Amino acid sequence: MGAIETPTRLKLSIDQYYRMAEAGVLAPQARVELIDGAIYEMAPLGSLHAALVDQLHRVLLLRLHPRAIVGCQRPVQLSGFSEPVPDIAVIRPREDGYRTRHPDAGDVLLLIEVADTSLRFDSTIKRALYAEHGIRECWTVDAKARTIEVCRGPTGDGYTSVERVDRQGRMDILAFPGEQFDVAELLPE
């Protein structure tokens, strides 16, 4: 038997990932997500992170319902090998409310990642994944600095526009032109 010169990374499919969960390999309460065939353990939810996710969810739900579904930490299936769990997913409404499948890239209007301890991961690995799969707009919230990086114009190499908006700023969502949001309302002190 010949030696393997370079080890090959095993790339898990979503089906394999779910079979692992069903078999008990992944604990039911495990906070994990599948990105490009690799399982990543998500950081525990600190109180600041949880509070900001709750606030974003509340404001977006009040302003966008029923024009969109505002999901909180729900999986989004981007390929047969990637099912990230963004903190907030603003998705197109569907008759079945996504009971038969998770939303995919075509359903997404906006994805939001709130980063307290995960800023580097969220602004590199996850942002690149979202751009690669054509997610039109994503926001990365820097929980400590209370700023939002608004990313638009996805390409295979990232986003063509990345704008940092601070607490004094206002912004909109591409899918809802004219619907303005104050960052201070989204990210209170």
N, C-alpha and C positions, 0 to 999 in steps of 0.2 A: 504494500500500500504506500503510495507516494505521500510525501509531506505537503501540507498546505503552506505555501509561502506567505500568503496574506490572508488573515482570517476574514471571513465574510460576515457582515452583520446580518442577523436574522431580522427580516422586516415582517412584522405582524400585520395581518389584515384585520379589518374591523370584525369580521366573522370569528377569527381566531381570538381576538381580544374579548369578545362577548362569551365565547366558549370557556375561556380562562375564568371569567367572572362566574359563569354558571357552575363550573367545576370547583369553585372555592379557592382557586389560586389567588384571586384578588378578593380581599375581604369586602363584604357588602358596604361597609362604611369607608372604604378606601377612597381618598380624593386623588384620582388619577385621570389622565387624559392621554389619548393616542395621537401622536404627531409624527407624520411621515414614518409610520410603522414602529415607532419607539414609544414605550410607556413612560410617561413622566409623572412623578409624584408632585402634586400641587402643594404649595405652602399652606400651613394651617391658617385659618381665617382669624386674623387679629381683630380687635374691637374697632380700630380705625377703618380698616378695610371693609368690615361688615357694615359699619355705619354709612360709609360712602356709597357702597353698593345699594343699600336700602334707600338712600336719598336719591340717587340717580334713577333707580327703579320707580320710586314714587312720583318724581317730577315727570319723567318720560311717559309713564302710564297715564297720569292725569292729562297730559297735553296731547298725546298721540292716539289714545283709544277713542274710537274703534278703527281708526285708519291703519293701525299696526298692532301687532302683538308684541309686548315688551316682556321678554323672558329673562328670568334671573337664574344664572348658572345652569343653563340648559345646553346639552350637547348640540353641535352643529356638524353635520357630516360633509366634509369637503372633498373626500375621495374615498376609495376603498381602503386607504391606509391612514387617514387623518380624521379624527373626531375630537376637536378641541372643545373645551367647556369655557367659553368666555363668561365674564361676570354678568354682562348684559348683552342680549341679542334682540335687536329690533327687527322683526321679520314681518313679511306680508301675511295678512290674515288668510286663513283657509277654512273652508266649511267644516272640516273634521278637526280643526285645532291641532293638527300634527299628531293625532292619536295613532296613525298608522305608520308614521316614519318621522325621523328627526328632520328639521329643516336642512336644506343644502345651500350651496353658495347662491343659487338663483333666487332663493327665498329671502336672503339677508339684505336688509336696508342699512344696517349699522351694527358693528360689533364694538363693544367697549371692554377694555381690560383695566381694572383698578390695580395699581402696583404699589405695594407698601414695601415688601421685601423682594419682590420679583420684577423690579423695573427693567433690569438688563434682559432677562428672559422674554418679558412681554414686548419690549421694544425692538428686539432682534428676531428671535426664533418665531414667535407667534405673529409678529407683524409681517415678516417675510412670507409665512405660510398664508396669511390672509391676502396679501398682494398676489402671490402666485396663483391663488384660486379665484382672483377677480373680485374680491370683496371691495365694493366701490368706496366704502368709507369705514375707517376704524379709528377709535380714539384710545389713546393710552393715558390714563389718569395717573399722575405722580401724586400719590396720597400725601406725602410729606411736604412737597412744595405747593400743593393745591393748584396745579396747572394741568392743562389737557393738551396733548399733542394730537392735532387733528390731521389724519392721513387720508389723502384722496389721490385718485389717478393711479390705480394699480397697474403694475407691469410685472413681468417675470422676475425683475430685479429689485422690486420694492415699490414704493409710492413716489410719484413725481412731485407731490406737494405734501410737505410736513410743516405744519404751523403750530407753534406753541402759543396757547392762549392762557393768560393769567387770570386771577380772580376779578380783575376790573374789566375783563373782556366780555364780549357777546359773540355768539356763534349760532349757526343754523345747521341743519342736517340736509344734505343734498336731496334726499328723497322728499323733504318737506320744505320747499323754498318759502321764505318769508316767515317761518316759524322760528323766532329768535329765542335763544336761551342765554341768560346771564350765568356766567361761570360761578359767581358767588351764590346763586340759587342752587346750582348743581353740586357745589362743593363748599358747604357752609363751614365756618370755623368751629 
